[in-house]
Amino acid sequence: MRNGTVTVDGTNIWNTYQTFVSRGGYNDLVQWPSLKQIQGNDWQEMDGYEPDLSEIHLDTRDLDIKFVCKGSVESMRAFYFFLLSKPKMSYSFSDIGRSLTLRVVSMPSLSHALAFNEIVVRFAADSPLENYEYLAPSSSLPANNNYKIDGTAISAYGVRVLKGTVAGVSRGADVKPLLVRNISTENGATYDENPKIYSNGDWSQTQSNTEVTVRARDITLKCQMEGTASAVWRNYDALLYDLTKIDDEAEDSTLAGARTITIAPLNDSFKGFYKGQTVTDFTTDGTTVWIKFDLTLTLFSEDGEGFF
């Protein structure tokens, strides 16, 4: 990354400490937080999952940034102690057009070379979408209706879905297993095809001709965005916001945070929710940014009846 583009609480870390962010050091910085754990019921006799999405919240996250210091080890240590001078500080990364409030967690590593020192600082980002004001996505990409979220093609956010996604989303769901008894004094195992069921206060009845049921499943969309920093961040933040917003007018309040996810390769729509995201590559030349990421969604039921 370029020198002189990072300021911390107004202090230019290149001018003061001859320190800059290493190439590839922004992957963690621009990654989204995961969703906090969702509670719900996973009924054995029903396909999928019954989540409580009346409220959904983004989690805090830890992120590592690798800094390079052209000065001495003492200068590098002075830089780290400067970062510790306040519990939280404002970090501005002008070369990628992002600003965050971060707190230092630890220093996982420091290495010394002849002319440069490298330090990895672990931060916590406690405030997802900090000071965010929603702007609707705007993209010049050709429409691609293979993947839609609440009826809007993901291409409307400037997102290209990459090769390899179709194979992943087409994978079948895992089976919800019934009771397996594997006794050390017997060969093999016994699979209970007719489990006990609770009916009218009685557990003695068995459920005959039990149908196989399947779990909810995660799918991963392999995505890429590119463009000017302002255009990419507008769409990038809007996508996260739209994935995690609450529909106050939902008929079923427990599904207020659910999204309708349409997958054309499966010729079907599902109820699902955002689970997490991983940035696999991020680069910039100071004007244009390129970002690749894996977007993970949990599908818990078909949009209509049944599941898969």
C-alpha positions as CSV (number, residue, x, y, z in Angstrom):
1,M,0.0,0.0,0.0
2,R,1.1,3.6,-0.5
3,N,3.0,5.6,2.1
4,G,1.3,8.4,3.9
5,T,-2.2,7.2,3.4
6,V,-3.0,6.0,6.9
7,T,-3.8,8.4,9.8
8,V,-4.6,7.4,13.4
9,D,-6.5,10.0,15.3
10,G,-5.1,12.6,12.9
11,T,-1.5,11.4,13.1
12,N,0.0,10.4,9.8
13,I,1.9,7.2,10.7
14,W,4.3,7.5,7.8
15,N,5.4,11.0,8.6
16,T,5.7,10.2,12.3
17,Y,6.8,6.6,12.5
18,Q,7.8,5.8,8.8
19,T,5.2,3.0,9.0
20,F,2.7,1.9,6.3
21,V,0.3,-1.0,5.7
22,S,1.9,-4.0,3.9
23,R,0.6,-5.2,0.6
24,G,-2.3,-7.5,1.1
25,G,-2.8,-6.1,4.6
26,Y,-6.4,-4.9,4.0
27,N,-8.2,-8.2,3.6
28,D,-9.3,-8.5,7.2
29,L,-10.0,-4.7,7.4
30,V,-12.7,-4.8,4.7
31,Q,-14.3,-8.1,5.7
32,W,-17.8,-8.1,7.0
33,P,-18.6,-9.4,10.5
34,S,-20.5,-12.6,10.9
35,L,-24.1,-12.8,12.2
36,K,-24.5,-13.4,15.9
37,Q,-25.8,-16.9,16.7
38,I,-29.4,-17.5,15.7
39,Q,-31.7,-19.4,18.1
40,G,-34.3,-21.8,16.8
41,N,-35.8,-25.3,16.7
42,D,-34.4,-28.1,14.6
43,W,-37.3,-30.6,14.6
44,Q,-36.3,-34.1,13.7
45,E,-39.5,-34.9,11.8
46,M,-39.3,-31.7,9.7
47,D,-36.9,-30.7,6.9
48,G,-34.8,-27.7,7.4
49,Y,-34.7,-25.4,10.5
50,E,-37.1,-23.1,12.3
51,P,-35.0,-20.1,13.3
52,D,-36.1,-17.1,15.3
53,L,-35.2,-14.1,13.1
54,S,-37.3,-11.6,14.9
55,E,-34.0,-9.8,15.7
56,I,-30.7,-10.3,14.0
57,H,-27.4,-8.7,15.0
58,L,-23.9,-8.5,13.5
59,D,-21.1,-9.6,15.8
60,T,-17.9,-7.8,16.7
61,R,-14.8,-9.1,14.9
62,D,-11.1,-9.3,15.2
63,L,-8.9,-8.3,12.3
64,D,-5.1,-8.4,11.7
65,I,-3.2,-5.7,9.9
66,K,0.4,-6.1,8.9
67,F,2.4,-2.9,9.1
68,V,5.9,-2.3,7.7
69,C,8.3,0.2,9.4
70,K,11.2,1.6,7.5
71,G,12.7,2.9,10.7
72,S,14.4,1.1,13.7
73,V,12.9,-1.5,16.0
74,E,12.6,1.3,18.5
75,S,10.5,3.3,16.1
76,M,8.3,0.3,15.5
77,R,7.8,-0.2,19.2
78,A,7.0,3.5,19.6
79,F,4.4,3.1,16.9
80,Y,2.8,0.2,18.8
81,F,2.8,2.1,22.1
82,F,1.2,5.0,20.3
83,L,-1.7,2.7,19.2
84,L,-2.1,1.8,22.9
85,S,-2.3,5.4,24.0
86,K,-6.2,5.3,24.0
87,P,-8.7,2.4,24.3
88,K,-10.1,3.2,20.9
89,M,-8.8,5.3,18.0
90,S,-10.1,6.5,14.6
91,Y,-8.2,4.9,11.7
92,S,-8.5,6.5,8.3
93,F,-7.2,4.6,5.2
94,S,-7.4,7.2,2.5
95,D,-6.0,5.0,-0.3
96,I,-9.1,2.8,-0.1
97,G,-11.6,5.3,1.2
98,R,-12.4,3.6,4.5
99,S,-12.4,4.8,8.1
100,L,-13.1,2.7,11.2
101,T,-12.9,3.0,15.0
102,L,-10.7,0.2,16.2
103,R,-9.2,-0.9,19.5
104,V,-5.9,-2.9,19.8
105,V,-6.1,-6.4,21.1
106,S,-2.6,-7.8,20.7
107,M,0.6,-7.9,18.7
108,P,0.7,-11.5,17.3
109,S,4.1,-11.0,15.6
110,L,7.1,-8.7,15.0
111,S,9.9,-9.5,12.6
112,H,13.2,-7.6,12.0
113,A,15.0,-7.4,8.7
114,L,18.0,-5.3,7.6
115,A,16.0,-2.4,6.3
116,F,12.5,-3.0,7.4
117,N,10.5,-4.3,10.4
118,E,7.1,-5.9,10.2
119,I,4.5,-5.9,12.9
120,V,1.1,-7.6,12.9
121,V,-1.4,-5.8,15.1
122,R,-4.7,-7.4,16.0
123,F,-7.6,-5.1,16.3
124,A,-11.3,-5.4,17.4
125,A,-14.0,-3.7,15.4
126,D,-16.9,-3.4,17.8
127,S,-19.3,-1.2,15.8
128,P,-20.5,-2.8,12.5
129,L,-21.8,-0.3,9.9
130,E,-20.7,2.5,12.2
131,N,-22.4,5.8,11.3
132,Y,-23.7,4.2,8.2
133,E,-26.5,6.0,6.2
134,Y,-28.1,3.8,3.6
135,L,-27.7,4.5,-0.1
136,A,-29.5,2.3,-2.6
137,P,-27.1,0.3,-4.7
138,S,-26.2,1.6,-8.2
139,S,-24.4,-0.5,-10.8
140,S,-23.8,-0.5,-14.5
141,L,-23.3,-4.3,-14.6
142,P,-25.5,-6.2,-17.0
143,A,-28.4,-7.9,-15.1
144,N,-27.8,-11.5,-14.1
145,N,-30.8,-13.1,-12.6
146,N,-29.2,-16.4,-11.5
147,Y,-29.1,-15.2,-7.9
148,K,-31.6,-12.8,-6.3
149,I,-32.1,-11.6,-2.8
150,D,-35.6,-10.4,-2.0
151,G,-36.3,-10.2,-5.7
152,T,-33.2,-8.1,-6.5
153,A,-30.5,-9.6,-8.6
154,I,-27.1,-9.5,-6.8
155,S,-25.7,-8.0,-9.9
156,A,-27.6,-4.8,-9.0
157,Y,-25.0,-4.4,-6.2
158,G,-22.1,-4.5,-8.7
159,V,-21.4,-8.1,-7.8
160,R,-20.3,-10.7,-10.3
161,V,-20.8,-14.3,-9.2
162,L,-17.8,-16.4,-10.1
163,K,-17.2,-19.8,-11.6
164,G,-17.5,-22.6,-9.1
165,T,-20.6,-21.2,-7.4
166,V,-23.1,-23.3,-9.3
167,A,-21.5,-26.6,-8.3
168,G,-21.5,-25.5,-4.6
169,V,-25.1,-24.4,-4.4
170,S,-26.3,-27.5,-6.3
171,R,-25.0,-29.8,-3.6
172,G,-27.7,-31.7,-1.7
173,A,-28.5,-31.1,2.0
174,D,-27.2,-33.4,4.8
175,V,-29.6,-35.9,6.3
176,K,-30.9,-35.5,9.8
177,P,-29.8,-38.9,11.3
178,L,-32.1,-40.9,13.6
179,L,-30.8,-42.7,16.6
180,V,-27.7,-44.8,15.9
181,R,-26.6,-47.4,18.6
182,N,-23.0,-48.5,18.2
183,I,-22.3,-51.0,21.0
184,S,-18.7,-52.2,21.5
185,T,-19.7,-55.8,22.1
186,E,-21.7,-56.1,18.9
187,N,-20.8,-56.0,15.2
188,G,-21.8,-52.9,13.3
189,A,-24.5,-50.6,14.5
190,T,-28.3,-50.4,14.8
191,Y,-30.1,-47.6,13.1
192,D,-33.5,-46.8,14.6
193,E,-35.7,-46.4,11.5
194,N,-38.9,-46.3,13.6
195,P,-38.2,-43.8,16.5
196,K,-40.4,-43.2,19.5
197,I,-42.7,-40.2,19.2
198,Y,-44.6,-38.2,21.8
199,S,-48.3,-38.3,21.4
200,N,-51.0,-37.4,24.0
201,G,-48.6,-37.7,26.8
202,D,-47.3,-41.1,25.7
203,W,-43.7,-41.8,24.4
204,S,-44.4,-45.5,23.7
205,Q,-45.7,-45.1,20.2
206,T,-43.4,-45.5,17.2
207,Q,-43.4,-43.6,14.0
208,S,-43.5,-46.1,11.2
209,N,-42.4,-45.5,7.7
210,T,-40.4,-42.5,8.8
211,E,-39.4,-40.3,5.9
212,V,-35.8,-39.1,5.6
213,T,-35.5,-35.4,6.6
214,V,-32.7,-33.1,5.7
215,R,-30.9,-30.3,7.5
216,A,-30.8,-26.6,6.7
217,R,-27.7,-25.9,4.7
218,D,-25.1,-23.2,3.9
219,I,-24.3,-22.1,0.4
220,T,-21.4,-19.9,-0.7
221,L,-21.6,-17.4,-3.4
222,K,-18.1,-16.6,-4.9
223,C,-18.2,-12.9,-5.6
224,Q,-16.2,-10.2,-7.2
225,M,-16.6,-6.4,-7.2
226,E,-14.4,-3.8,-8.9
227,G,-14.6,-0.1,-9.6
228,T,-13.9,3.3,-8.0
229,A,-13.6,3.1,-4.2
230,S,-16.7,5.3,-3.7
231,A,-18.9,3.1,-6.1
232,V,-17.7,-0.2,-4.7
233,W,-18.2,0.8,-1.0
234,R,-21.6,2.2,-1.7
235,N,-22.8,-1.1,-3.1
236,Y,-20.7,-3.2,-0.7
237,D,-22.2,-1.6,2.4
238,A,-25.7,-1.6,0.9
239,L,-25.6,-5.3,0.3
240,L,-24.6,-6.0,3.9
241,Y,-27.3,-3.7,5.2
242,D,-30.0,-5.3,3.0
243,L,-28.9,-8.8,4.0
244,T,-29.3,-8.0,7.7
245,K,-32.2,-5.6,7.8
246,I,-35.5,-6.3,9.7
247,D,-38.8,-6.2,7.9
248,D,-41.1,-4.5,10.4
249,E,-44.1,-5.4,8.2
250,A,-43.4,-9.1,8.1
251,E,-46.6,-11.2,8.6
252,D,-44.5,-13.6,10.8
253,S,-42.4,-11.6,13.2
254,T,-40.1,-14.6,13.7
255,L,-39.1,-14.3,10.0
256,A,-38.6,-10.5,10.0
257,G,-34.9,-10.9,9.3
258,A,-35.3,-13.7,6.7
259,R,-34.4,-13.1,3.1
260,T,-36.0,-14.8,0.1
261,I,-33.1,-16.2,-1.9
262,T,-33.8,-17.2,-5.5
263,I,-31.4,-19.6,-7.2
264,A,-32.0,-20.0,-10.9
265,P,-29.7,-23.0,-11.3
266,L,-31.9,-24.9,-8.9
267,N,-35.1,-23.4,-10.3
268,D,-36.3,-22.6,-6.8
269,S,-36.5,-20.0,-4.0
270,F,-35.6,-20.5,-0.4
271,K,-35.9,-18.7,2.9
272,G,-32.5,-17.9,4.3
273,F,-30.3,-15.5,6.2
274,Y,-26.8,-14.0,6.0
275,K,-24.3,-16.0,8.0
276,G,-20.9,-14.6,7.2
277,Q,-18.4,-13.5,4.6
278,T,-14.6,-14.0,3.9
279,V,-12.5,-11.7,1.8
280,T,-10.2,-13.8,-0.3
281,D,-8.4,-11.0,-2.2
282,F,-8.3,-7.2,-2.0
283,T,-6.2,-4.9,-4.1
284,T,-6.2,-1.2,-5.1
285,D,-4.1,1.1,-7.2
286,G,-5.3,4.1,-5.3
287,T,-8.2,4.8,-7.7
288,T,-9.8,1.4,-8.4
289,V,-10.4,-1.3,-5.9
290,W,-10.8,-5.0,-6.6
291,I,-12.4,-7.3,-4.1
292,K,-13.2,-11.0,-4.1
293,F,-15.2,-12.6,-1.3
294,D,-17.1,-15.7,-0.4
295,L,-20.7,-14.8,0.8
296,T,-22.2,-17.5,3.0
297,L,-26.0,-17.8,3.3
298,T,-28.0,-20.3,5.4
299,L,-31.0,-21.8,3.6
300,F,-33.5,-23.1,6.2
301,S,-36.7,-23.8,4.1
302,E,-38.2,-23.5,0.7
303,D,-40.1,-20.3,0.1
304,G,-43.2,-22.5,-0.4
305,E,-44.0,-25.9,1.1
306,G,-41.4,-28.5,1.8
307,F,-37.7,-28.3,1.5
308,F,-35.3,-29.2,-1.3
